Amino acid sequence: MILVSIASALMMMIGFVFFIVPAFIALAWTAAAVPAAAIEGLPAGAAITRSRELARGRIGHILVTMLLVWLILAALGFGFLIVFTILVATLGTSAVTSPIIGMIVQLLLVPVFPLVGVVATTLYYDLRVRSDGADVAAMIDALPVTPAESA
């Protein structure tokens, strides 16, 4: 999964070097690559290929979904920043505390960042249902059954 993340980031960086549009296409192609690697047990190259197959014809849907999750994170970050800035201004502390405020805001956002992974995984299942015609009930039935613990 680490290799998939690195390969995805490299594809987007190369896309940004050439033009903006290829980076967004690379983002859409690789949005479901990490969940594909984790859930299907695919190696890096196969996971990116699988993600690209799932994304075919749905680039707009993927980009809007990822944009919304990043907008939610940005809104939370700006909200925390405004609250702490008002708090510091009200208390009348010095300008030395502004880097500390930035670190506090970042620490408050750490528990929210898994939202990106949750959205990517949900997007993976959504793309599987739309592309492969996978039925959610059939996927749940395919999960391994764990024996119930005896009381």
Contacts in CASP RR format, 6 or more apart in sequence:
PFRMAT RR
TARGET T0000
AUTHOR 0000-0000-0000
METHOD contacts of the structure
MODEL  1
MILVSIASALMMMIGFVFFIVPAFIALAWTAAAVPAAAIEGLPAGAAITR
SRELARGRIGHILVTMLLVWLILAALGFGFLIVFTILVATLGTSAVTSPI
IGMIVQLLLVPVFPLVGVVATTLYYDLRVRSDGADVAAMIDALPVTPAES
A
1 34 0 8 1.000
1 37 0 8 1.000
1 38 0 8 1.000
3 43 0 8 1.000
3 44 0 8 1.000
4 30 0 8 1.000
4 33 0 8 1.000
4 34 0 8 1.000
4 37 0 8 1.000
4 44 0 8 1.000
4 45 0 8 1.000
4 47 0 8 1.000
4 48 0 8 1.000
5 34 0 8 1.000
7 30 0 8 1.000
7 33 0 8 1.000
7 44 0 8 1.000
7 45 0 8 1.000
7 48 0 8 1.000
8 26 0 8 1.000
8 27 0 8 1.000
8 30 0 8 1.000
8 33 0 8 1.000
8 34 0 8 1.000
8 48 0 8 1.000
11 26 0 8 1.000
11 29 0 8 1.000
11 30 0 8 1.000
11 48 0 8 1.000
12 23 0 8 1.000
12 26 0 8 1.000
12 27 0 8 1.000
12 30 0 8 1.000
13 23 0 8 1.000
14 22 0 8 1.000
14 23 0 8 1.000
14 26 0 8 1.000
15 22 0 8 1.000
15 23 0 8 1.000
15 26 0 8 1.000
16 22 0 8 1.000
16 23 0 8 1.000
24 59 0 8 1.000
24 63 0 8 1.000
25 59 0 8 1.000
27 62 0 8 1.000
27 63 0 8 1.000
27 66 0 8 1.000
28 55 0 8 1.000
28 58 0 8 1.000
28 59 0 8 1.000
28 60 0 8 1.000
28 62 0 8 1.000
28 63 0 8 1.000
28 66 0 8 1.000
29 48 0 8 1.000
29 51 0 8 1.000
29 52 0 8 1.000
29 55 0 8 1.000
29 59 0 8 1.000
30 48 0 8 1.000
30 51 0 8 1.000
30 52 0 8 1.000
31 51 0 8 1.000
31 55 0 8 1.000
31 62 0 8 1.000
31 65 0 8 1.000
31 66 0 8 1.000
31 120 0 8 1.000
31 123 0 8 1.000
32 50 0 8 1.000
32 51 0 8 1.000
32 54 0 8 1.000
32 55 0 8 1.000
32 62 0 8 1.000
32 120 0 8 1.000
32 123 0 8 1.000
32 124 0 8 1.000
32 127 0 8 1.000
33 47 0 8 1.000
33 48 0 8 1.000
33 50 0 8 1.000
33 51 0 8 1.000
34 47 0 8 1.000
34 117 0 8 1.000
34 120 0 8 1.000
35 117 0 8 1.000
35 120 0 8 1.000
35 121 0 8 1.000
35 123 0 8 1.000
35 124 0 8 1.000
35 125 0 8 1.000
36 42 0 8 1.000
36 47 0 8 1.000
36 50 0 8 1.000
36 51 0 8 1.000
36 54 0 8 1.000
36 124 0 8 1.000
37 43 0 8 1.000
37 44 0 8 1.000
37 47 0 8 1.000
39 121 0 8 1.000
39 124 0 8 1.000
40 47 0 8 1.000
40 50 0 8 1.000
41 47 0 8 1.000
42 50 0 8 1.000
51 124 0 8 1.000
53 131 0 8 1.000
54 124 0 8 1.000
54 127 0 8 1.000
54 128 0 8 1.000
54 131 0 8 1.000
54 132 0 8 1.000
55 62 0 8 1.000
55 127 0 8 1.000
56 131 0 8 1.000
58 127 0 8 1.000
58 130 0 8 1.000
58 131 0 8 1.000
62 123 0 8 1.000
62 127 0 8 1.000
65 119 0 8 1.000
65 123 0 8 1.000
66 119 0 8 1.000
66 120 0 8 1.000
66 123 0 8 1.000
69 115 0 8 1.000
69 116 0 8 1.000
69 119 0 8 1.000
70 116 0 8 1.000
72 115 0 8 1.000
73 109 0 8 1.000
73 112 0 8 1.000
73 113 0 8 1.000
73 115 0 8 1.000
73 116 0 8 1.000
76 109 0 8 1.000
76 112 0 8 1.000
77 105 0 8 1.000
77 108 0 8 1.000
77 109 0 8 1.000
80 104 0 8 1.000
80 105 0 8 1.000
80 108 0 8 1.000
80 109 0 8 1.000
81 101 0 8 1.000
81 102 0 8 1.000
81 105 0 8 1.000
84 101 0 8 1.000
84 102 0 8 1.000
84 104 0 8 1.000
84 105 0 8 1.000
85 101 0 8 1.000
88 97 0 8 1.000
88 98 0 8 1.000
88 101 0 8 1.000
125 134 0 8 1.000
125 136 0 8 1.000
125 139 0 8 1.000
128 134 0 8 1.000
128 139 0 8 1.000
129 135 0 8 1.000
129 136 0 8 1.000
END
